[in-house]
Amino acid sequence: MNWQGVSEEILVKVQAPWREKFIRFIETGDLDPDFEAFLDTDEESQQAVEEAVQAQARALESFGRVVRGESSPPGGDEQIVDTVAKLDAAIKSVSQIRPERWPAAARAVSGALRSARSLEEQNALKQVLAEPVKRFLKA
């Protein structure tokens, strides 16, 4: 079961009083100062943040493979629609991060990708993203 795009197995790692702020952070990048202080002291919640970011990265990677025509998702059109929806949510999240939080967000994403992916997979993800980013920047 997913709640706001975050699986329950990830969400249960965050103490109940902080879950709403966790979801907001994952969806928008907006990090409440109280939640940030809590995150600094709670390793299980830090792990939940990394896992949520990794899930978003996997969805993006899968989407890239489909866009490049390298694979079709096992779920067919339904999974493509779901992947595109997740990608759209991730883009909206990035666009809502306050500029002063960009370095922290970049560190979190970078750390999650490094810990979750082999060098080969990291390079593949860079290749997946390179062309769409070039096209976006030209538009």
Phi, psi and omega in degrees: 000135177252142174239114181055036177084001178247129182293153180296326180295333174278315185299324182292347178283347180259132179302139187312316182296342184257358187297320180297318179290328175297310180301316180300318180296315181295319183282324189241344185081358180282113185255107177300134182303322178293319178293323178299317178296319178297316180301325181296341184247353186240104183295324181294322177290324175299319178297321179298319178298313180299317181294321179294318178294320178298320179298319177295320179295319178296320178297319179294318179298316178298317179299317180299318178297320180293316180299320179284353179078016182279336181203162172245135180296144182303332182277000179069212185303323181298318179290325176298313179300317179296318180295316178297320178297318178294319178297316178300316178297319179296318179297315178298321179299314180298319183292342182264355179290130178296140183308323181291346179263355182304315180300318179295318179295317179297319178296318181296314180294315181299315179297318180295317179294319180296320183282336186265343190232145172288165178302320179299316180291323177298316179295321178297319179296320177301318180294321179299320186276337188302307184294311178300324180292318177302313181297320180298315183292333177283335184291000000 
